[in-house]
Amino acid sequence: MNRALLRSEVQDFIREHLHADTTSIILKGSPFGDVSAKELAGQIESMSRAEKKLPTWFKTPNIYYPPSLSIEQTSSEVTAAYKASLFQGIHFVDITGGLGVDDLYFARQFKKVDHCEINTALSAIADHNFRQLGIDNISCHPEDGIQFLKTLKSIDMAYADPARRDDHKGKVFLLSDCTPDISVHLKDLLEISTRIMIKTSPMLDLRAGLEQLSHVKEIHIVAVKNEVKELLWVISRCKDQNGSTGDSKDKQAAAQGDNPLIVCVNLDERKPTPEKFSFSLAQLENVTAKTGAVSTYLYEPNAAIMKSGAFGLITQTYNVKKLHPNTHLYTSDELVSFPGRSFRVKQVLDYNKKTIKKALGGQKANITTRNFPETVAQLRKKFKINDGGENYVFFCTAADGRKIVILTEKV
């Protein structure tokens, strides 16, 4: 850490140039003798990335920012708050601490938090920032988190967000490709920690994860504004489930054997409560989706549910019908409270070039395709449909195999 970056005049310069072109700042050079232009550019780039993702850090004076890659890889405050809301206890250890965003929120739920980060520079940055944020129950340890954990007798919870970059800094998502590979150490860690939460890439297949991890009690598919950001794997040697999610019936089912609870959550600060849908993995077996023709209302599941694959279960839970086994859109006569977007159907058209041009040609519309052979870009060009407006149009395949176009408006 170059603490000269924390001087008031340097901090003022960084904020004044927050949205400036960092390349031009490097070319002009630094106005400070003890701070390089590259260091200034790095702080500006990281701080600008933190403005929306980490508003608490951004609003706090004298925060020292790590390289922008660390900001890119860290949890957002929105997802960190969700994770921390699930559990509470006495002693929490973050095996792969990083910038410490998750730990700030877990520190509100646990009396003692240990932040382990093998990168000594990043550990020092996190330690400084925690003090600026007024947090006094987090201890930073610049060492290997797994080795640190093995020095302890017992803790309430361990957390790991393994690095998802290979030696060439390319993104990876398989557990075995991450650093550290938690699956290798899981048995030893469970002898020390009552519960372990692992954050993985949203690209990881649920079945693939379950093949590598044992004692999985819950899997949380976390989306933010309808984009899946992370998968959370809650692992416990205990049979009971002390988390705060899911219905009691779902929890009881999930607690029986290798049958984890799947929690699909879509976080959006614009809505009073998150969209949440939970079920046990066994409920997906032998479930056939009810299909039917387009009715009065149309529904599009949120991204977390799409990731879960609970397409048939949705029809049973919400009393809706699926348009086609491979068309992930649902319909009903009466409006239901659905975890996703809801629309009122205005018109259903056969996919006919002349009919579509007459109905939509030259107009504005928001286009979605589901189980359809052409892309949105191809359809816009083909029918000269501009983006935007109040109309929402779905090009899809119906239950009888016909290609149809559904004109709707948002509910």
N, C-alpha and C positions, 0 to 999 in steps of 0.2 A: 504493500500500500504506500502510495505517495501522499502523505498527509497534507502536503502543500495544496492539494486539490480541495481541501476542506476550508481553506481560508475564505473569509467573507467575500473578498473581491473576486476570487476565482469562482466561487459559487454563483455570484451575481452574473459573471460572464457566461457561465454555463446556461443559466436560466434565460438570459437575454438572447442567446443564440440557439435556443432549444429546437427551433424548426429551420435552422440554417443548413446549408449544404456543407456537410462535414469535410468534403473534399477541398472546398475552397478554404476552409479554416486551416487544414493541413498545409495547403500551398502558401497561405499568407504567413504562417508561422505563429508561434505563441507570444502573447504580450508579457508573459511571466517567465522570469529566468529559471525558476525551479520547477516549472511544469511544461512538458513538451506539447506541441500541437497535436501529436497523436493521442496523448492522454486526454486532452480536452475533447477531441473528436469522439473518443471512446465513451467518455462520460455523457456527452450530449446524445449520442446514438442510443445508449442504454437507458438514459433518463426518458427520452422520448418514447421508447418502447414501453416503459413502465407507466406512462401517464394513464392509460386506460386499464391495463392489465393489473397493475399494482398501485392503486390510488393512495393507499396508506403510506407507502414508501414515497411516492411522488410528492405528497403534501407535507412530508416531514422534513425539516431542515437538516442539512449536513449528512444526508445519506450518501454513502460511498457505493457507487455502482460497479458491478463486475462487468466483464466483457458481454456484449449483447447476446452471445450464444447462451449464456447462463440465464438471461432474461427470457429468451425464447423457450428454453427447456423447462423452466420452473412452472409450478402450478400457478394458476391465476388465483386472486383472492376469493373469487366466487366459488371455485371448486375447493379451495382450502377450507373455507368456512363450512361447506357441506360435509367434507370428510370429518372435520373436528366435531361436528354436531352429532355424529353417530355414537361416540363413546366418551367415557370419562373415567378417571381413576387417579392413582397416586404417581406412578413412575412411567414415563414414556421415553423411548429412545428412537431417534431418527438415525438409521444406519447410513443413509446417503443424504446428508443435510442440505447440501447445495446452498442456495441463497437463504433458505430458511422460511419461506413463505408459509408452508404447511405448519411449521413449528410455532409460528406466531399465534396461529389459531388453536393448535393443540395445547399451547401453554395456558389457554383460558379454560381448558377442560381437565388438565392434569396438574398436580401440585409441583412436579419436578419434570423437566424436559432436558434430555441430553441430545445435543446436536453434534453428530459425527460427520466430518468431511475430510477425506484423505488429501484433498488439495489445500495445502496450508494457507495459500493466499486467499482462497475463497472462504476458508474458515475464519480468518482474521477479519475479512469484510463483513461476514455474517455477525460476528461477535460485536463489531463496532456498531452495526446497524441496529441490533437488538437493544443496545444501550440508548441509541438515539430515539428508538421507539418506546422507551420506558419499560422494557420487559426485564424483570429481575429473577425469573425462575427458569431461565434457559442457560445451560452451561455448554460452551463450545469446546469440542475436542478435535484437534487437527490430526486425526488418525483414522485407520481403517475401522469402519463401524462394526463389522462382524467380529473382528478381534476384540474390540472394546466390549461388545455385548457378552462375549464369552468370559469376561472377567467378573461379570455380575452373577449373583445367585438367582435372583428372580425379579421380574418386572411385570407390569400390567399389560404393556403393549409395545410392540416394535413396529416401525414403519420403514419401508424402503421404496425408493423411486429409482431403480437401476438406470444407469446411463444407457441410452438407446442410440449410440453411435459406434461404428466400427473403427478400425485403425486408420481408415482413410476419411473419417468424419462423415461417413454416409449413414443414413438412418437405417436402423434395424428394428424389428418388433418381436422376434421369437425370444422367449425367456433365456434360452441357451446362448443367445448372441449378445445378451445384455451384460453390463458390468456393475455389480457382481451378479453372477447367476444364482439367484436366491434358492432355486430348486435344489441345488447341490448341498446347501447348508441348512435346509429346512428342518431336518430332524434334530440337529443340534440346537437350532434357535428355539424350537418348540419346547425344549427342556428348560429353557430360561424364561421365555416370554409366554404368558397366558394366551396372548392373541397377537397375530401379525397381520398387518395390512400391506399389500403390495400394489403399487400403482404401475400399470403397464400401458403399452401403446393401445389406442383404440382399434388398431388394425389386427390385433391378436385375436385369433379364432377362439371362441369360448371352449369348444371341445379340446382344442390343442392345449390350452392352458390347464384344463382339468387333467389332462394326461400327464402333465409335468408336475402338478402341485397336488399334495394330499391334504386331507382335513379341511378342505374348502367349505366354509359354512355360508358365505354370501358372496355374490358378485354384483357389484354396482356398476351399471353402465351410465356414465355421467355425460350428459349433453349440455351445452350452453347455447342458448338461442338456436336450438335445433341443429347443432353440430356436435357430434360425439367427440369429447376431448380426452377422456381417459376411462380405463377400466380399473376398478378397485376390487382386489381379491382379499376377502377377510378369512383368515385361517386361524383355527383354534383347536387346541387339544381337548377342550371342554365340549360336552354334548349340548349344553344350553346355549342360547343366543341372547346376549345382553344388549345388542344394538337397538336403536330406536326406530328401525324401519320395518315396513311390511305389516300386514295384518297378522294377528296371532295365529289364525288358521294356517296361513302360509308358513309361518315360522315353525309351527309344530310339524308340518309336513317336511320342511327342509331339514329339520333336526334329525330325521330318521335316515341313518345310513349316508351314503354318498349322494345326497340329493340337495344341493345348495339352493338357497333362496336367490332368485334373480331380481334385482331392483333396477327398473328403468326410470331414470329421473331426467327431466329437462328443466334446467335452471334459466330463469329469465326475470331480471329485476323489474321488468315492466308489468309482470303479472303478480297478483297478491300471494299466490302459493305456487310451488313447483308442480309440474305435471309428473305424477308418479304412478307406476304400474308395477306390481310385484307378483311373483309366482314362484313355485318350486320347479326345479328342472324336470322332475318326473311328470309334471302336468303337461309337458309338451309331447309326451309319448301318446301315440294313438289318437291324436286330436285331428279331426278333419274340419276344415273351414267350411262353414255354410256359405253357399254362393247364391247370387240372385241378380236380377236386372236392376238397373239404376232406378232409384226411387226419389223421394223428395229431398233428401239430404245426402251429401257426399263427405267422406272423411279421409284424411291422409294422416297416417300415424307419424309421431315424431321420430327423430333420428335414433333415439335410444331404443325404442321398440323395434325399429327396423333392424338394428344391430342384433337384438335378442332373438329374432326369428320366431316370435310368438304370434304368428299370423293367424293360425287357426284358433288359438286361445282367445284372441281378441273378439271373435264372433260370438263366442259363448259368454264372455264377461260383459260385453256391452250390448248384446242382443242386436247385432248388426250383421249384414251379409257382405261377403267379399265379391267383387265383380268377376273374378276369375281366380283359379288357384295360383296363378303367377302374376296377377295384377294386384299390387298391394294398395288397393283403395277399397273403401267400405261404404255401405249405403244403408239407409233406414227410412221408414215412413215418418217416424216421430224423431224430433231432435233429441240427441243424447249428449251427456257430458263426456267428451271423447279426448283422450290424451294425444292431441295433435291439432291439425287445422280442420275447421268445420266450414262447409259451404252449403248454400242453398242452390239446388239445381234449377237452372232456367230453361235449358233445352238440351236434348240429346240428338246428335246428328250421326248418320252413317258417314264413314270416311269416304267422301266423294269430293273430288277436286272442285267441281263446279259449285257444289253446295257450300263447301268450306270457304271458297273465295267470296261467295255472295254474303255469307254470314260474318266473315272476319277480315276479308281483304282490305288492306289500307288502314285498319284500326289498331288500337293499342290493346294488348292483352298480356297477362302473365301466363306463360305456357309451362306445363309440366307433362312429361311423358312417363308412362308406366306400362311395361310389357308391350312396347311399341317398336317397330323396325326403324323408324327415323328419329334423328336427334332433334332437339329444340332448335338448334341453329339451322338445320336443313328445313324445318317446317316454317321458320320465320322467313327464310329466303324464298321458299316455294310459294307461300301465300301472302308475302309482303305484310307480315304482321309485326308491328312495332312493339317494343317492350314497355311495360308499365300499364297504368290505368286501373280501373276498378273491376275489370273482367278477369276471371281466372278460368283458364281453358285446359282440360285434361285430354290428351290423346292417349288412348289405351285400348286394351282388348277386353271384350265383354265375355260373359260366362259361356255364350254359345260360339265363341271364337271370332266373332265379327270385330273389325276395327271400328271404333266409335270415337266421337268427339263430344265431350261434355262441357257445356257452357255453364258457368256458375258465378255466384257472387259470395263474398265472405260473410259468414254469420257474425 
